[in-house]
Amino acid sequence: MNNYQVKKISASSPNWADIPLLSIETYPWYKTGAKQATRVQLAYNDVALFINIEAEDQYSYSKQTELNHMLICEDSCVEIFFSPSGVLGSSYINLEVNCCGTLHLAYGQDRHLRKFLPIELAALVQRTASIKSPVKLESTDDVSWEIEITLPFKVVAELTGESVNPEKWLANFYRCGGRQDPQYAVWNNIKVNQPDYHRPESFGLLNFK
């Protein structure tokens, strides 16, 4: 099981130069195309989890602009699935964000029984994307994209209806989507035959202490 130490900060936002990298670099369903690097950094303070995503991408593509749209996963996208209870096999959140910053965030015990993030809570989740347009077509100038997310623990607690484990979460990180070279890359390996990210039994460990 992979594990990552989430760094606690005292400031209201991180200095990302001081935060360790987590790489999404395992390809359990690889067929063809470039394996482009995806790096994530995590930090937290008393009120929020901070997420920084850097994705190399020669074919950046984003069509969806609607909160919780079910096809955000087909855009150039990074997904973070996590169980904030810290209990293996418990209900989990799937946070998906495309390269323009459109968000899909839901909670439940499996892929079918999901409770979606309401608009009023989504307004509290800050996203800053390097791509400033609401949609994106592939360009010969494409090299990479970056997104910074601030996820208040209050949002997690209200969506789940449960207290947030202050010491550990279980999680996995995924790269997918786009019309060229869909990545299907993972952080903690998933041993099934077809691409399937709804596998909480394959989560790795996030340490907060």
Secondary structure by P-SEA (a helix, b strand, c coil): cbbbbbbbbcccccccccbbbbbcccccccccccbbbbbbbbbbcccbbbbbbbbbccbbbbccccccccccccccbbbbbbccccccccbbbbbbbcccbbbbbbccccccccccccaaaaaabbbbbccccccccccccccbbbbbbbbbaaaaaaaacccccccbbbbcccccccccccccccccccccccccccccccbbbbbcc
